[in-house]
Amino acid sequence: MRLLTATALLILSWFTFSSYDDKQAMKKTKASNNTKEKQPIIQGSMTEANIESSFYNFKIKALDGKTSIDFSKYKGKKILIVNVASECGFTPQYKPLQELHEKHGDKLVVLGFPANNFGAQEPGSNEQIAKFCQKNYGVSFQMFTKISVKGSDQHPLYQWLQKESGKTPNWNFCKYLVDEKGKVIKFYPSSVDPMGKELLGAIEAK
C-alpha cells in the first residue's frame, strides 16, 4: 500500500513539474514573438540620397598630412578629381588645372591626388610634391596625400569612382567629373585638356 502511495506521489510530482516547464516555455515563446513583432523590418535601397552620402562621407588627408578634408563641404558644386604626377608628359596640365580653379572656382572644385602608379612618375614625398607644385605652377587648388589609384592597394575613393563610372585610370592625369549631388558624370582620359571645350561644356551644363 505504501509502495502504491509513493508511486502515485512520484507520478503526481512529475506531472506538476512538467506542466510548469511547459507553461514557462510557452511564456518565453510568446515574449519572443512579441519582441519580433515590435521590431521594424528595414529594407535597404540605393536611393539618390544614399549615393550622395557615399561620396560626401569621405574624409581624406590633405598634402600637408595633417589636415583632414571633409568632402561634405563640396556639396552643391561640381568636382574634378585628377590623379597627378610630377614627372609625366602630362604634368604641364597643372597649369590649366590651376586656371580652371581660378576662373571657375565658384562652381567647380579641383582635387589633385598624387599617385605613383604609372611609370613611377611621382616618386617624391608629400613635402617634395607640394614644393614642386608651388614652385612650378603656383598650385592653390586642393591637393591630397599621395595614394594608389589602382591595384590591390587602391584607395577607397578610387574604388568608389571605379564602381560608379566603370572606369579606372590608365595613366596620370585621368579625370572624373562629379556633379553637385555627388554623382559621377563622366570619366576623361589623360589627353583631355582641363581648359578644353569638352570639359568646360560639361562644367557649364546644368
C-alpha positions as CSV (number, residue, x, y, z in Angstrom):
1,M,0.0,0.0,0.0
2,R,2.8,2.3,1.0
3,L,4.6,1.4,-2.3
4,L,1.5,2.4,-4.3
5,T,1.1,5.7,-2.4
6,A,4.8,6.6,-3.0
7,T,4.4,5.7,-6.7
8,A,1.3,7.9,-7.0
9,L,3.1,10.8,-5.3
10,L,6.1,10.5,-7.7
11,I,3.8,10.5,-10.8
12,L,1.8,13.5,-9.5
13,S,5.1,15.4,-8.8
14,W,6.4,14.6,-12.4
15,F,3.2,15.9,-14.0
16,T,3.3,19.1,-11.8
17,F,6.9,20.0,-12.8
18,S,6.3,19.0,-16.4
19,S,3.2,21.3,-16.6
20,Y,5.2,24.1,-15.0
21,D,8.1,23.8,-17.6
22,D,5.6,23.7,-20.5
23,K,4.0,26.9,-19.2
24,Q,7.3,28.7,-18.8
25,A,8.4,27.6,-22.3
26,M,5.1,29.0,-23.7
27,K,5.6,32.3,-21.9
28,K,9.2,32.6,-23.4
29,T,8.0,31.8,-26.9
30,K,5.2,34.4,-26.6
31,A,7.5,37.0,-25.3
32,S,10.0,36.3,-28.1
33,N,7.2,36.6,-30.7
34,N,6.0,39.9,-29.3
35,T,9.6,41.3,-29.5
36,K,9.9,40.2,-33.1
37,E,6.5,41.8,-33.9
38,K,7.7,45.1,-32.4
39,Q,10.9,45.2,-34.4
40,P,10.5,47.1,-37.7
41,I,11.8,45.5,-40.8
42,I,14.2,47.8,-42.5
43,Q,15.0,47.2,-46.2
44,G,18.0,49.0,-47.7
45,S,17.6,50.7,-51.1
46,M,20.2,52.6,-53.2
47,T,18.3,55.9,-53.3
48,E,19.8,59.1,-54.6
49,A,20.4,60.2,-51.0
50,N,22.4,57.1,-50.3
51,I,24.5,57.6,-53.4
52,E,25.2,61.1,-52.4
53,S,26.3,60.2,-48.9
54,S,28.8,57.6,-50.1
55,F,30.8,60.4,-51.8
56,Y,30.3,63.1,-49.2
57,N,31.3,60.8,-46.3
58,F,34.9,60.7,-47.5
59,K,37.5,62.4,-45.3
60,I,41.0,62.4,-46.7
61,K,44.3,63.9,-45.5
62,A,45.5,67.0,-47.4
63,L,49.0,67.1,-48.9
64,D,50.4,68.5,-45.6
65,G,49.5,65.2,-44.0
66,K,47.8,66.9,-41.0
67,T,44.5,68.5,-42.3
68,S,41.6,66.1,-42.9
69,I,39.4,67.3,-45.7
70,D,35.7,66.5,-45.2
71,F,34.1,66.0,-48.6
72,S,30.7,67.1,-47.3
73,K,32.0,70.7,-47.8
74,Y,31.8,70.2,-51.6
75,K,28.0,69.7,-51.7
76,G,26.4,71.9,-54.3
77,K,29.4,72.2,-56.6
78,K,30.8,70.1,-59.4
79,I,34.1,68.4,-58.6
80,L,37.0,67.4,-60.9
81,I,39.2,64.6,-59.4
82,V,42.6,64.2,-61.0
83,N,45.4,61.7,-60.3
84,V,48.5,63.8,-60.8
85,A,52.3,63.2,-61.1
86,S,55.4,65.4,-61.2
87,E,57.5,63.6,-63.9
88,C,54.9,62.9,-66.5
89,G,54.4,64.1,-70.1
90,F,51.0,65.4,-68.9
91,T,52.5,67.2,-65.9
92,P,52.1,70.6,-67.7
93,Q,48.3,70.1,-67.2
94,Y,48.9,71.5,-63.7
95,K,48.7,75.0,-65.4
96,P,45.2,74.6,-67.0
97,L,44.0,72.9,-63.8
98,Q,45.1,75.9,-61.8
99,E,43.5,78.2,-64.4
100,L,40.3,76.2,-64.1
101,H,40.4,76.6,-60.4
102,E,40.9,80.3,-60.6
103,K,38.3,81.0,-63.3
104,H,35.6,78.6,-62.4
105,G,36.1,78.1,-58.7
106,D,32.6,79.5,-58.0
107,K,31.0,76.4,-59.5
108,L,33.8,73.8,-59.6
109,V,36.3,72.3,-57.2
110,V,39.5,70.8,-58.4
111,L,41.0,68.0,-56.3
112,G,44.5,66.6,-57.1
113,F,45.7,63.2,-55.9
114,P,49.4,62.4,-56.4
115,A,49.9,58.8,-57.4
116,N,53.0,56.8,-58.3
117,N,51.1,54.0,-60.2
118,F,52.2,54.8,-63.7
119,G,55.8,54.8,-64.8
120,A,56.9,55.6,-61.2
121,Q,56.4,59.3,-62.2
122,E,55.5,60.5,-58.7
123,P,58.4,59.2,-56.6
124,G,58.7,62.1,-54.2
125,S,57.4,62.6,-50.7
126,N,54.3,64.7,-50.0
127,E,56.5,67.6,-49.0
128,Q,58.5,67.4,-52.2
129,I,55.3,67.2,-54.3
130,A,54.0,70.4,-52.5
131,K,57.2,72.3,-53.2
132,F,57.2,71.2,-56.9
133,C,53.6,72.2,-57.4
134,Q,54.0,75.6,-55.8
135,K,57.3,76.5,-57.4
136,N,56.5,75.4,-61.0
137,Y,52.7,76.0,-61.3
138,G,51.6,78.1,-58.2
139,V,49.0,75.4,-57.4
140,S,46.4,76.6,-55.0
141,F,43.7,74.1,-55.6
142,Q,43.2,71.3,-53.0
143,M,45.9,68.6,-53.1
144,F,45.9,65.4,-51.1
145,T,48.5,63.0,-49.7
146,K,49.9,60.5,-52.2
147,I,47.7,57.5,-52.7
148,S,47.3,54.5,-55.1
149,V,44.6,54.8,-57.7
150,K,44.5,51.2,-58.9
151,G,45.6,47.7,-57.9
152,S,45.3,45.8,-54.6
153,D,46.1,48.9,-52.6
154,Q,43.7,51.2,-54.5
155,H,42.4,54.0,-52.3
156,P,38.7,53.7,-51.2
157,L,37.9,56.9,-53.1
158,Y,39.1,55.4,-56.3
159,Q,37.3,52.2,-55.6
160,W,34.1,54.2,-55.3
161,L,34.9,56.2,-58.5
162,Q,35.6,52.9,-60.4
163,K,32.4,51.4,-59.2
164,E,30.3,54.4,-60.1
165,S,31.9,55.1,-63.5
166,G,33.1,51.6,-64.6
167,K,36.4,53.3,-65.4
168,T,39.9,53.1,-63.8
169,P,42.8,55.5,-64.5
170,N,45.1,54.0,-67.1
171,W,47.7,56.8,-66.8
172,N,48.4,60.0,-64.9
173,F,46.0,63.0,-65.2
174,C,42.9,61.0,-65.8
175,K,39.8,62.9,-64.6
176,Y,36.5,62.2,-63.0
177,L,33.8,64.9,-63.1
178,V,31.3,64.6,-60.2
179,D,28.1,66.6,-60.2
180,E,26.5,68.8,-57.5
181,K,24.8,65.8,-55.9
182,G,27.9,63.6,-55.6
183,K,27.2,61.5,-58.7
184,V,29.9,60.7,-61.3
185,I,29.1,62.4,-64.6
186,K,31.9,61.3,-66.8
187,F,35.5,59.9,-66.9
188,Y,38.1,61.7,-69.0
189,P,41.4,60.3,-70.2
190,S,44.7,62.0,-69.7
191,S,44.7,63.6,-73.1
192,V,41.6,65.8,-72.3
193,D,42.6,69.4,-71.7
194,P,41.3,70.7,-68.4
195,M,40.5,74.1,-70.2
196,G,39.3,72.5,-73.4
197,K,35.7,72.8,-74.8
198,E,34.7,69.2,-73.9
199,L,35.4,69.6,-70.2
200,L,34.3,73.2,-69.9
201,G,31.0,72.4,-71.6
202,A,30.3,69.7,-69.0
203,I,31.2,72.1,-66.2
204,E,28.8,74.7,-67.5
205,A,26.0,72.3,-68.2
206,K,23.1,72.3,-65.7
